[in-house]
Amino acid sequence: MQFFSKPYLNNTKKTNLYNFSAYQIDKPGSNEQGRSIQDGEIIFTPLKKILLPREQEFFKIFYRGPEDNRERYYKIIISETPLDMRDEDENRKQPLFYPTVSLETYFVVRPKNPDFKYDINQSEGVLKNTGNTYFRVLVHENCDMDDDSQPYVLYLLPNQEFKDIRLKKKSRKYIVIFDKYYPIGNCG
């Protein structure tokens, strides 16, 4: 069983209700295909929580699904709704509407035995993830180590391919996985 915990904070001046929901997706990005979570594959707590201003709580996820060589993706939705704590008689005279703000994030379960592999063809400008787990790609504009400009950043899922003219250019390029940087650039 894998366990993940993240704090969330009510950084507003109001008491808020937080709702949590999750569903499985085929892959992150556009055109996601979602489905409900089966057989308690992931369990998360709390489902709902009221937090006073400046109060903090922890959101916990337990993964109890298959442990194999397939990567799995889940979308977590956290919704925040302000609660009005006025006297009930005062509220009867006018309807009150409160906005709900939602944040969506991804929860990724890596394979039991992650296999980090890729193919790069610089002359064609193609990078393909041939392994079984995602990695991040950083593509800088040039080879200048003192250049502070922001690199182009993307995530490549298993079997995804990135084709771009920037991969053909002479520049610093890196794959980032498991907190390590692997240079794939052609500056040397």
Secondary structure as GFF3:
##gff-version 3
##sequence-region A 1 188
A	DSSP	beta_strand	2	9	.	.	.	ID=ss1
A	DSSP	beta_strand	16	25	.	.	.	ID=ss2
A	DSSP	beta_strand	34	35	.	.	.	ID=ss3
A	DSSP	beta_strand	42	45	.	.	.	ID=ss4
A	DSSP	beta_strand	48	51	.	.	.	ID=ss5
A	DSSP	beta_strand	56	63	.	.	.	ID=ss6
A	DSSP	beta_strand	72	82	.	.	.	ID=ss7
A	DSSP	alpha_helix	88	91	.	.	.	ID=ss8
A	DSSP	beta_strand	101	109	.	.	.	ID=ss9
A	DSSP	beta_strand	118	121	.	.	.	ID=ss10
A	DSSP	beta_strand	126	129	.	.	.	ID=ss11
A	DSSP	beta_strand	135	139	.	.	.	ID=ss12
A	DSSP	beta_strand	152	156	.	.	.	ID=ss13
A	DSSP	beta_strand	161	163	.	.	.	ID=ss14
A	DSSP	three_ten_helix	165	167	.	.	.	ID=ss15
A	DSSP	beta_strand	173	177	.	.	.	ID=ss16
A	DSSP	beta_strand	180	183	.	.	.	ID=ss17
###
